[in-house]
């Protein structure tokens, strides 16, 4: 969208080179002819989106209370609480966001 933070359909119809002086059919034909490069991960991403995954491949590192306290007091560190909503509501970890 160029340097604008927003746009409108009317603005795009009046100023977008892809839309200027073209009919709906010409615009569609132009878009169909475009050759976009597919990122190397796309096929795998598409497969996972269509079929799902058995588990999310995330390694969780659990830390004990003492390590948590040391970590939360260390300078230039941010502790992010990513527990479930229920766990978060049951008790906020001091110093975390």
Secondary structure, 3 states (H helix, E strand, C coil): CCCCCCCCHHHHHHHCCCCCCCCHHHHHHHHHHCCCCCCCCHHHHHHHHHHCCCCCCCCCCCCCHHHHHHHHHCCCCCECCCCCHHHHHHCCCCCEC
